[in-house]
Amino acid sequence: MHKSYRMDMTEGPLTTKIIQFTIPVMLSAILQLLFNTADVIVVGRFSGKTALAAVGSTGALINMLVSLFMGLSIGTNVLVARYQGAKDDKSASETVHTSIALGVVGGIILLIAGLFTARPLLELMATPEDVIDQSTLYMQIIFLGMPLSLILNFGAAVLRAVGDTKRPLYYLTIAGIVNVILNVFLVTVFHLGVAGVAIATVISQAVSCALIIFCLKHETGSIKLYLNKIKITPDKCIDIMKIGLPAGLQGCIFSISNVLIQSSVNSFGSTVMAGNTAAGNIEGFVYVSMNSLHQTCISFTSQNFGAGKFKRIKAVLINCIVIVTITGLVLGNSAYLFGNTLLSAYNSEPEVIGYGLTRLSIIARFYFLCGLMDVMVGAMRGIGYSVLPMIVSLIGACGLRIVWIYTIFAGFRSLHTLFLSYPVTWTITFLTHLICYLIVTRKYKKMMATA
């Protein structure tokens, strides 16, 4: 790799390096989200609120189906970073080639699953009749691009693991421009509606995927990709699964709770759905900005764990907690304060904007709690604990949210009551993760003292 893209996370000033690493990750995530935002804004402005609701209602369901495989890329990130810290080039190379193979296989599985289960699952979510046909079409086209999406995510995870967060940003910038141009062209010129924005998304994913593969092929050292060496190495696959599978299962089951919430939103009708879609999309920018600290925490913790620098691991967590709190408070409250203007970009109907503001007032303003929760999960996974944070997250955030829907929301049925489930469960889960982390690190300290 060219030296300007390298980052040794085990030496040097930590706060500066964390910020240098995080900003490109944050911008990359925002660009990825812009793929969907372009879809939502274009259909909302040019195809009406029904098309807007159709695109928005699929988000939680798509996430549920892809989360399992996306979680595996976390395993790739942790392992490649760990081998980088330990200077184990052979293991790093085997992990890279296994990861790309998993991306291909997983993408094909998702493609088939998405095509055949889209409509039945949307029906289970009580998607209204005036929305379901367009929602099904959008989902099926999006899933045609799943192999590209997974390869892209695994490839980006490899680059992040060795400190390269700049080139994924450059590639996504190019793909984002392609996506926006195609969105407007396919919807306004060819009047393809939801199909047009879905096709634009898939094509833009193909562009960024091709650039990532080109980058890895022209690398040097442990992360260089040889197409004829792409295969699943059993022991590396098992190691990726050990870390990535719990992460994927957590994301998948989290998405199930979000699907239940989306179903509850659906019961209020398509106008509420449209407002919820627009607000959720705005919140997405806050979430991915904070989630970049989750990814930073994983990479920095993993490299330092591989190098045996345990004191530096604690400093990584403190830095990430401070930065994610500031990021969440500033962006979340800004989203609410400027909510009227932001929501009107999606749809100009006062009712739609009003319902969107209801969501922003409860979720966006307290979104920093979600960031704190995710950073703690990143710290645990970075030191090799993936099952424990999965269990805590599923019981705390997911399980309690489901209980909330069937008890408190059922008894006091309103959007306020429904949305309040988010900050309450984030707080409980963050505190539980913190307690678990303190217990785990205390055990490590005792092991090091007796070693």
Secondary structure, DSSP 8 states (H G I E B T S, - for coil): --GGG---TTSS-HHHHHHHHHHHHHHHHHHHHHHHHHHHHHHHHHT-HHHHHHHHTTHHHHHHHHHHHHHHHHHHHHHHHHHHHHT-HHHHHHHHHHHHHHHHHHHHHHHHHHHHHHHHHHHHTT--HHHHHHHHHHHHHHHHTHHHHHHHHHHHHHHHHTT--HHHHHHHHHHHHHHHHHHHIIIIIS--THHHHHHHHHHHHHHHHHHHHHHHHT--GGG---GGG----HHHHHHHHHHHHHHHHHHHHHHHHHHHHHHHHHTT-HHHHHHHHHHHHHHHHHHHHHHHHHHHHHHHHHHHHHTT-HHHHHHHHHHHHHHHHHHHHHHHHHHHHTHHHHHHTT---HHHHHHHHHHHHHTGGGTHHHHHHHHHHHHHHHTT--HHHHHHHIIIIIIHHHHHHHTHHHHS-SHHHHHHHHHHHHHHHHHHHHHHHHHHHHHHHHHHHH-
